[in-house]
Amino acid sequence: MNKTAFIALFFAAIFPALAQDAPKIYTLPSPFDRYTHYLATARFTGAVPLGSFSDSYISKSSFQNFSASLEWVLRSSPFSVGGEVGSTYFKERLPRALYVNGNETISAVQTRTVSQYPIEVFGNYHFLGKASGIQPYVQISGGVSILDYMVYYGSLSTQDQKIAPKYGIGVGSKFLFKKDGSFGVDVRVKYNGTSYKHEYIENGISSLDGSVGVFYRWW
Amino acid sequence: MLKKASFILLIAGLGFISCSKDPVSDLSTEESLVYVTNSSKSVNFKQYKTFSIVDSVLVVENDRSGTALTEIDRSLLQRIITNMEGLGYKYVSPKSNPDVGINAAWITNTYLNVASLPLSSYYGGYWGGGFGGYGYGYPSYYQYYETSESYWLISMLDFKNPNTADSTVNVIWDAQIRGSGIGSPQHIDRMVDSVFGQSSYLKIN
């Protein structure tokens, strides 16, 4: 066997093996680049009350907040749009105190709560491509919040329920577990505001929320 | 595929919504008590010197009434006397023309309520927030439920300045004691002390 024939045989043996190991997937862009795809995220959120909401109603941080979102990641565009529904809950207990209103004096342990069920649409702008393992984004959102304001005096309660407008602006990033994979972690910091005015809440409900979520994407 | 997935996601979202909470389930009996006092600010209590008190507690239950003098009622009346004396009033018999009279009543009201559920199960948890402990009737659009509340009512009447024209006496101070622990005998003294304690304007000595 001469030298040329030997080299030819060597490559003939090697090339099919290489082709089987790594099909020519990277000669095509990722399917997440080629198709508009869907992305679902479930988040757990910690929220810190801000501004007048914190000063005059509840200043205690809340860790009883959850949300789920579904988004459409648009083909050949850095944008995605979607919807998010969630549940947020603030609560603070005040020790026994006197509440004077005209000729009436009430002595009670006050428990202040506000629950919200926000329903929003949002738009994301992504700074890096869809195949990237780290995908930072900025987000703007708007919608309504089904709101339940309750103040308990001892075990007695006063309540106000309303559907109020809400909005938010945030920054975050997606981290894929695997390049081109379907699963990943989503981290987001977001300012959330709800237009609402009742009794103790004079100028809306605002909070800074930090969330950690897991997402799944598919096409 | 997409439709199915979105649907499941929506259901998961609504699942969060229907979790309802009872934020006051962890209150102790003492913490659950609420003391509400009202007074006529125009009245100068220094004009009164003597008081008397009913010899039993008036029990009012939805328009029907009677009197009772159980152990807890006796403790309540006794503690009111102690507090009034501490504030400087002299306890006299009802026959000796007291300046003020004190009534004590145990009032129970039962209400039939209706809640409408405009979007059925979706709103279950939402409306449910206000009616801790009541279940949701998902299939119906209207839901009836009964609430019953009891409270102590202590009233102070002005016998010194009766309205002769219409034969009435003015209530110059009243106190309501509400909450889940109001029937506990061990808290009676604290309840009565609290309502007098937060009404320092009653003091005449």
Interface residues (C-beta under 8 A of the other chain):
Chain A: Y38 A40 A42 F66 S67 A68 L70 V85 G86 S87 Y89 K91 R96 L98 N103 E104 T105 I106 S107 A108 V109 T111 T113 S115 Y117 I146 D148 M150 Y152 Y153 G154 S155 L156 S157 Q159 Q161 W218
Chain B: M1 L2 A5 S6 L9 L10 A12 G13 L14 F16 I17 C19 K21 P23 V24 L27 E31 S32 L33 V34 Y35 V36 T37 N38 S39 S40 K41 Y126 W127 G129 G130 G132 R178 G179 S180 S194 Q198 S199
